[in-house]
Amino acid sequence: MIEVQDIFREHGDEYLRQHPLNTVQIKAYRAILNCRTHALGGHIDTCDQCGHQRISYNSCRNRHCPKCQMLAKEQWIESQERCLLNIGYFHVVFTVPNELYMVFRQNQETMYTLFFKAVSETLLELGQNPKYLGAKLGVTAILHTWGQNLLYHPHIHCVVPGGGLTSAGHWKNSRKKFFIPVKVLSKKFRGKFLALMRAAQLRFDESTNKLNSSREYALFLQDLYNKDWVTYCKPPFGNTGKVIQYLSRYTHRVAISNNRILALQDDKVTFSWRDYADHNKVKQMTITAEEFIRRFMLHVLPRGFRKIRHYGLLASGGKTKRIQLCRQLTNTPFSILSKPRSLFEILIDKFNDTFRKCPCCRIGMMIRASPLP
């Protein structure tokens, strides 16, 4: 199977000679390039039956690496299961007009933070409005910056429980369909976002230099205000199991998984992608390796930036007590998991101990024997 690592190994040096990367991008590039190779060290595993030995190299654990997200995802999801309620959940997606993409790319940390703030305030304020629900919502928001074709497309996925906690301490269920009309969401979000942009300190380089003029910037914002912003709500999840499946697909996803890469030949990369504009058809796209690396690097997040955030009932302050109360009010069984499981326990549960089977005798178990010298 062709991997992102293979593309970096064959074409990365040439790309770096022609395209400077920032320090965070360089760190991600080197981590992916060295992941599970001798460069990161490792250890020797020995079969407890036949004595067969193999070398296991260390993972880079970089959050942008396609090979290093499975265990992190499983641990995160397991911790979130304790917060799920026995009610329906909604999936809401917020997008921004493509005229803003360049501003986002030049001011990533500021604009992503602003994006989260506008989304969370929109949902929480409308949820508190008695016209729609009149209760405090819980929101899990996840930032993605890519489309299926790897091009830049910042958007935020939100998982929202179908109800909330009233000021009197009662649980109030929402209507079966999402309780806030999509048009109301879009207008509220647009107003919030543009108000925050007006107050933000942004920088503009050569491609957007005209926005340094206060007059041009005001016209730019007005044009954005006159556009229809796209916010949509997908059909509600049927049960909490479906919520877990959703979270497992979206939370720790990177720009492209290795299993979507089909070929690397003649300095070109071919990968599969889903065309949502054409009835979700799966298609193939071929681009140069240089363009592939450029697109991949667009999605490396600023250092330390949190791409998964919780608000309202799920915000960290006082969360445990709120969730306990909500569980009681919604007749949700309490989790039987007393403490988070280790990575080893998760691996055994997921792969039934086959990951430790000796590839030689197929009887013994591979046991860590010693670190590499």
ROFIMAR-279666 format. One record per residue (C-alpha): residue in one letter; x, y, z. Coordinates in steps of 0.001 Angstrom, whole numbers, padded with zeros to 6 digits. Layout:
+-----+---------+---------+---------+
| res |       x |       y |       z |
+-----+---------+---------+---------+
|   a |       X |       Y |       Z |
...
+-----+---------+---------+---------+
REM end
This chain:
+-----+---------+---------+---------+
| res |       x |       y |       z |
+-----+---------+---------+---------+
|   m |  000000 |  000000 |  000000 |
|   i |  001272 |  003450 | -000926 |
|   e |  001438 |  005765 |  002073 |
|   v |  001860 |  009496 |  002651 |
|   q |  005266 |  008567 |  004068 |
|   d |  006313 |  007058 |  000699 |
|   i |  005362 |  010257 | -001115 |
|   f |  007355 |  012333 |  001362 |
|   r |  010325 |  009982 |  001044 |
|   e |  010432 |  010114 | -002757 |
|   h |  009476 |  013725 | -003379 |
|   g |  009820 |  015593 | -000082 |
|   d |  013386 |  016841 | -000545 |
|   e |  012573 |  018372 | -003924 |
|   y |  009446 |  019967 | -002515 |
|   l |  011329 |  021516 |  000414 |
|   r |  013927 |  023003 | -001935 |
|   q |  011216 |  024947 | -003731 |
|   h |  008604 |  025560 | -001023 |
|   p |  009511 |  026842 |  002455 |
|   l |  007474 |  025427 |  005338 |
|   n |  006876 |  026937 |  008757 |
|   t |  008252 |  025248 |  011876 |
|   v |  005051 |  023358 |  012692 |
|   q |  004781 |  022024 |  009133 |
|   i |  008429 |  020960 |  009195 |
|   k |  007871 |  019130 |  012467 |
|   a |  004845 |  017275 |  011048 |
|   y |  006716 |  016481 |  007826 |
|   r |  009707 |  014995 |  009658 |
|   a |  007500 |  013067 |  012076 |
|   i |  005528 |  011417 |  009253 |
|   l |  008722 |  010746 |  007287 |
|   n |  010356 |  008988 |  010257 |
|   c |  007298 |  007283 |  011732 |
|   r |  007956 |  003605 |  012523 |
|   t |  011481 |  003697 |  011148 |
|   h |  014887 |  003271 |  012779 |
|   a |  015128 |  007080 |  013086 |
|   l |  012731 |  007012 |  016067 |
|   g |  014219 |  003937 |  017707 |
|   g |  012328 |  000854 |  018755 |
|   h |  012570 | -002474 |  020526 |
|   i |  012988 | -006186 |  019850 |
|   d |  010037 | -008545 |  020282 |
|   t |  010689 | -012259 |  020909 |
|   c |  008244 | -015171 |  020584 |
|   d |  007758 | -016968 |  023907 |
|   q |  007485 | -020323 |  022085 |
|   c |  009804 | -020511 |  019077 |
|   g |  012158 | -017629 |  019871 |
|   h |  011454 | -015778 |  016616 |
|   q |  012500 | -012125 |  016828 |
|   r |  011299 | -008997 |  015052 |
|   i |  011973 | -005292 |  015364 |
|   s |  009143 | -002920 |  016247 |
|   y |  009892 |  000723 |  015527 |
|   n |  008351 |  003558 |  017483 |
|   s |  005480 |  005688 |  016202 |
|   c |  005814 |  009458 |  015803 |
|   r |  002425 |  010153 |  017495 |
|   n |  002062 |  013344 |  015497 |
|   r | -001634 |  014244 |  015180 |
|   h | -001280 |  014780 |  011434 |
|   c |  000203 |  011324 |  010794 |
|   p | -002187 |  008884 |  009061 |
|   k | -000643 |  005936 |  010960 |
|   c | -000812 |  007322 |  014492 |
|   q | -004449 |  008200 |  015145 |
|   m | -006169 |  004874 |  015794 |
|   l | -005165 |  004403 |  019438 |
|   a | -005523 |  008098 |  020286 |
|   k | -008991 |  008009 |  018739 |
|   e | -010048 |  004904 |  020690 |
|   q | -008880 |  006373 |  024007 |
|   w | -010629 |  009689 |  023348 |
|   i | -013892 |  008035 |  022309 |
|   e | -013863 |  005796 |  025375 |
|   s | -013614 |  008870 |  027604 |
|   q | -016524 |  010496 |  025751 |
|   e | -018795 |  007482 |  026228 |
|   r | -019190 |  008487 |  029866 |
|   c | -020883 |  011700 |  028733 |
|   l | -023414 |  010232 |  026292 |
|   l | -027105 |  010398 |  027212 |
|   n | -029959 |  008081 |  026338 |
|   i | -031486 |  010543 |  023863 |
|   g | -031220 |  011481 |  020203 |
|   y | -028275 |  013490 |  018876 |
|   f | -027939 |  015892 |  015973 |
|   h | -025081 |  016533 |  013561 |
|   v | -024756 |  020190 |  012537 |
|   v | -022128 |  021515 |  010115 |
|   f | -021014 |  025144 |  009824 |
|   t | -019133 |  026371 |  006744 |
|   v | -017776 |  029746 |  005630 |
|   p | -017785 |  031379 |  002167 |
|   n | -014724 |  030570 |  000057 |
|   e | -013912 |  034310 | -000137 |
|   l | -012647 |  033884 |  003429 |
|   y | -010280 |  030998 |  002719 |
|   m | -007227 |  033157 |  002060 |
|   v | -007870 |  035202 |  005214 |
|   f | -008084 |  031934 |  007153 |
|   r | -004806 |  030645 |  005739 |
|   q | -002963 |  033866 |  006591 |
|   n | -004414 |  034060 |  010132 |
|   q | -005001 |  030431 |  011041 |
|   e | -004949 |  030486 |  014830 |
|   t | -006983 |  033702 |  015066 |
|   m | -009570 |  032676 |  012478 |
|   y | -009987 |  029102 |  013745 |
|   t | -010487 |  030430 |  017293 |
|   l | -012972 |  032989 |  016016 |
|   f | -014749 |  030239 |  014066 |
|   f | -015211 |  028095 |  017195 |
|   k | -016446 |  031091 |  019181 |
|   a | -019039 |  032075 |  016576 |
|   v | -020309 |  028485 |  016247 |
|   s | -020575 |  027809 |  019990 |
|   e | -022222 |  031137 |  020825 |
|   t | -024724 |  030678 |  017991 |
|   l | -025837 |  027255 |  019214 |
|   l | -025864 |  028073 |  022935 |
|   e | -027715 |  031396 |  022582 |
|   l | -030385 |  029990 |  020267 |
|   g | -030732 |  026936 |  022521 |
|   q | -031423 |  029197 |  025509 |
|   n | -034107 |  031041 |  023541 |
|   p | -037563 |  029805 |  024741 |
|   k | -038769 |  030063 |  021139 |
|   y | -036570 |  027100 |  020207 |
|   l | -035734 |  025142 |  023363 |
|   g | -035208 |  027340 |  026428 |
|   a | -032439 |  025191 |  027891 |
|   k | -028656 |  024857 |  028061 |
|   l | -027245 |  022679 |  025281 |
|   g | -024174 |  020501 |  025145 |
|   v | -021930 |  020829 |  022079 |
|   t | -018915 |  018876 |  020849 |
|   a | -017301 |  020813 |  017978 |
|   i | -014663 |  019365 |  015626 |
|   l | -012648 |  021450 |  013154 |
|   h | -011802 |  020045 |  009725 |
|   t | -009919 |  022089 |  007148 |
|   w | -010102 |  019853 |  004074 |
|   g | -012472 |  018603 |  001449 |
|   q | -012305 |  015121 | -000096 |
|   n | -010054 |  016474 | -002853 |
|   l | -007559 |  017716 | -000209 |
|   l | -008233 |  021351 | -001073 |
|   y | -008671 |  023920 |  001692 |
|   h | -012210 |  023910 |  003086 |
|   p | -012491 |  024914 |  006760 |
|   h | -015701 |  023751 |  008437 |
|   i | -016847 |  022661 |  011893 |
|   h | -018835 |  019524 |  012679 |
|   c | -020980 |  019679 |  015813 |
|   v | -022598 |  016854 |  017763 |
|   v | -025527 |  018250 |  019767 |
|   p | -027790 |  016266 |  022136 |
|   g | -031506 |  016599 |  021425 |
|   g | -032371 |  018563 |  024539 |
|   g | -030930 |  020583 |  027373 |
|   l | -030973 |  021498 |  031035 |
|   t | -033335 |  024283 |  032078 |
|   s | -032476 |  026954 |  034647 |
|   a | -034792 |  025124 |  037076 |
|   g | -032699 |  021984 |  036792 |
|   h | -035099 |  019975 |  034609 |
|   w | -034359 |  018177 |  031376 |
|   k | -036201 |  019425 |  028291 |
|   n | -036290 |  017315 |  025135 |
|   s | -036165 |  018951 |  021731 |
|   r | -038444 |  018259 |  018808 |
|   k | -037517 |  015253 |  016670 |
|   k | -036248 |  017465 |  013892 |
|   f | -033469 |  019865 |  014810 |
|   f | -035064 |  022462 |  017063 |
|   i | -033376 |  025500 |  015493 |
|   p | -034302 |  026286 |  011848 |
|   v | -031259 |  026132 |  009584 |
|   k | -031912 |  029614 |  008179 |
|   v | -031982 |  031054 |  011685 |
|   l | -028720 |  029256 |  012488 |
|   s | -027055 |  030571 |  009336 |
|   k | -028047 |  034196 |  009870 |
|   k | -027103 |  034182 |  013532 |
|   f | -023773 |  032528 |  012773 |
|   r | -022998 |  034959 |  009950 |
|   g | -023691 |  037961 |  012181 |
|   k | -021593 |  036538 |  015038 |
|   f | -018695 |  035645 |  012785 |
|   l | -018487 |  038997 |  010996 |
|   a | -018809 |  040945 |  014278 |
|   l | -015863 |  038978 |  015650 |
|   m | -013893 |  039608 |  012461 |
|   r | -014408 |  043353 |  012797 |
|   a | -012867 |  043248 |  016276 |
|   a | -010002 |  040888 |  015402 |
|   q | -006425 |  041889 |  014665 |
|   l | -005724 |  040287 |  011298 |
|   r | -002772 |  040474 |  008938 |
|   f | -002933 |  040464 |  005153 |
|   d | -000077 |  039608 |  002792 |
|   e |  000375 |  040425 | -000898 |
|   s | -002576 |  038361 | -002116 |
|   t | -005010 |  040222 |  000167 |
|   n | -003071 |  043463 |  000596 |
|   k | -006016 |  045664 | -000367 |
|   l | -007799 |  044597 |  002831 |
|   n | -005294 |  046676 |  004805 |
|   s | -007404 |  049626 |  003672 |
|   s | -010226 |  050193 |  006191 |
|   r | -012574 |  051133 |  003349 |
|   e | -011792 |  047989 |  001342 |
|   y | -012089 |  045843 |  004452 |
|   a | -015509 |  047311 |  005267 |
|   l | -016682 |  046588 |  001697 |
|   f | -015281 |  043052 |  001958 |
|   l | -017261 |  042399 |  005141 |
|   q | -020403 |  043911 |  003649 |
|   d | -020158 |  041616 |  000624 |
|   l | -019830 |  038660 |  002991 |
|   y | -022860 |  039838 |  004948 |
|   n | -024914 |  039939 |  001735 |
|   k | -024104 |  036303 |  000932 |
|   d | -026071 |  033280 |  002130 |
|   w | -023868 |  031248 |  004477 |
|   v | -024272 |  027479 |  004390 |
|   t | -025160 |  025738 |  007626 |
|   y | -026909 |  022402 |  007542 |
|   c | -028184 |  019733 |  009879 |
|   k | -027915 |  016073 |  008944 |
|   p | -030584 |  013556 |  009992 |
|   p | -030430 |  012769 |  013733 |
|   f | -028508 |  009765 |  015020 |
|   g | -030721 |  006827 |  015886 |
|   n | -028993 |  005950 |  019159 |
|   t | -025845 |  006517 |  021182 |
|   g | -024101 |  003710 |  019295 |
|   k | -024469 |  005733 |  016103 |
|   v | -022982 |  008744 |  017895 |
|   i | -019929 |  006663 |  018795 |
|   q | -019595 |  005507 |  015179 |
|   y | -019750 |  009123 |  014050 |
|   l | -017155 |  010266 |  016564 |
|   s | -014863 |  007412 |  015564 |
|   r | -014968 |  008591 |  011946 |
|   y | -014535 |  012304 |  012497 |
|   t | -012576 |  013171 |  015637 |
|   h | -009026 |  012077 |  014862 |
|   r | -009262 |  012029 |  011082 |
|   v | -006338 |  013520 |  009145 |
|   a | -006473 |  015169 |  005727 |
|   i | -006211 |  011840 |  003887 |
|   s | -005894 |  008248 |  005053 |
|   n | -003306 |  005947 |  003503 |
|   n | -005965 |  003551 |  002193 |
|   r | -007258 |  006270 | -000152 |
|   i | -003898 |  006552 | -001933 |
|   l | -004034 |  004285 | -004985 |
|   a | -000783 |  004886 | -006866 |
|   l |  002509 |  006787 | -006945 |
|   q |  003950 |  006680 | -010436 |
|   d |  005781 |  009053 | -012781 |
|   d |  005884 |  011796 | -010133 |
|   k |  002085 |  011669 | -009848 |
|   v | -000220 |  010567 | -007039 |
|   t | -003628 |  008989 | -007625 |
|   f | -006137 |  008871 | -004793 |
|   s | -009847 |  008184 | -004355 |
|   w | -012268 |  010888 | -003316 |
|   r | -015996 |  011245 | -002834 |
|   d | -017687 |  013923 | -004957 |
|   y | -020536 |  015191 | -002777 |
|   a | -021694 |  017483 | -005587 |
|   d | -022241 |  014453 | -007848 |
|   h | -024459 |  012189 | -005706 |
|   n | -021539 |  011133 | -003446 |
|   k | -019860 |  009197 | -006264 |
|   v | -016407 |  007808 | -005491 |
|   k | -013929 |  009006 | -008116 |
|   q | -010192 |  009000 | -008707 |
|   m | -007987 |  012068 | -008889 |
|   t | -004406 |  012258 | -010173 |
|   i | -002159 |  015209 | -009294 |
|   t |  001587 |  015763 | -009161 |
|   a |  003425 |  014647 | -006040 |
|   e |  004402 |  018283 | -005510 |
|   e |  000760 |  019362 | -005521 |
|   f | -000185 |  016469 | -003239 |
|   i |  002370 |  017549 | -000628 |
|   r |  001263 |  021186 | -000974 |
|   r | -002356 |  020264 | -000337 |
|   f | -001486 |  017979 |  002582 |
|   m |  000543 |  020718 |  004271 |
|   l | -002400 |  023132 |  004061 |
|   h | -004027 |  021169 |  006875 |
|   v | -001253 |  021181 |  009470 |
|   l | -002743 |  023053 |  012431 |
|   p | -000932 |  025689 |  014505 |
|   r |  001128 |  024359 |  017400 |
|   g | -001021 |  023328 |  020368 |
|   f | -004300 |  024296 |  018702 |
|   r | -007263 |  022262 |  020015 |
|   k | -009362 |  021050 |  017093 |
|   i | -011958 |  019338 |  019335 |
|   r | -013810 |  021524 |  021849 |
|   h | -016743 |  021143 |  024237 |
|   y | -019286 |  023774 |  025233 |
|   g | -022350 |  024260 |  027415 |
|   l | -023216 |  021117 |  029361 |
|   l | -019983 |  019521 |  028140 |
|   a | -017643 |  022380 |  029075 |
|   s | -014947 |  021310 |  031522 |
|   g | -015940 |  023437 |  034552 |
|   g | -018440 |  021427 |  036631 |
|   k | -018920 |  018914 |  033828 |
|   t | -018992 |  015798 |  036012 |
|   k | -021863 |  017027 |  038201 |
|   r | -023866 |  018261 |  035209 |
|   i | -023496 |  014966 |  033359 |
|   q | -024496 |  012990 |  036463 |
|   l | -027644 |  015087 |  036786 |
|   c | -028456 |  014761 |  033078 |
|   r | -027987 |  010996 |  033258 |
|   q | -030509 |  010800 |  036088 |
|   l | -033005 |  013049 |  034304 |
|   t | -032764 |  011109 |  031025 |
|   n | -032711 |  007624 |  032590 |
|   t | -029273 |  006915 |  031150 |
|   p | -027447 |  003916 |  032691 |
|   f | -024182 |  004913 |  034308 |
|   s | -021025 |  003697 |  032622 |
|   i | -019627 |  000455 |  034001 |
|   l | -016102 |  001531 |  033073 |
|   s | -014402 |  002531 |  036322 |
|   k | -011286 |  003985 |  034755 |
|   p | -009812 |  004587 |  031285 |
|   r | -008250 |  001491 |  029766 |
|   s | -004608 |  001312 |  028786 |
|   l | -003487 |  001210 |  025156 |
|   f | -002657 | -002473 |  025604 |
|   e | -006179 | -003264 |  026843 |
|   i | -007714 | -001382 |  023918 |
|   l | -005541 | -003285 |  021423 |
|   i | -006555 | -006642 |  022905 |
|   d | -010234 | -005654 |  022798 |
|   k | -009992 | -004439 |  019206 |
|   f | -007824 | -007190 |  017719 |
|   n | -008536 | -010148 |  020070 |
|   d | -004848 | -010523 |  020948 |
|   t | -003975 | -011398 |  017321 |
|   f | -001633 | -008430 |  017132 |
|   r |  000706 | -010309 |  019496 |
|   k |  000640 | -013646 |  017639 |
|   c |  004006 | -014881 |  016399 |
|   p |  004089 | -014598 |  012571 |
|   c |  006449 | -017567 |  012450 |
|   c |  004973 | -020376 |  014567 |
|   r |  001446 | -018892 |  014877 |
|   i |  001294 | -020278 |  018409 |
|   g |  003417 | -018148 |  020703 |
|   m |  003050 | -014508 |  021673 |
|   m |  005522 | -011801 |  020808 |
|   i |  006915 | -010337 |  024025 |
|   r |  008942 | -007150 |  024260 |
|   a |  012471 | -008341 |  025017 |
|   s |  014812 | -005375 |  024845 |
|   p |  015215 | -001890 |  023380 |
|   l |  017207 | -001493 |  020190 |
|   p |  020891 | -000775 |  020868 |
+-----+---------+---------+---------+
REM end
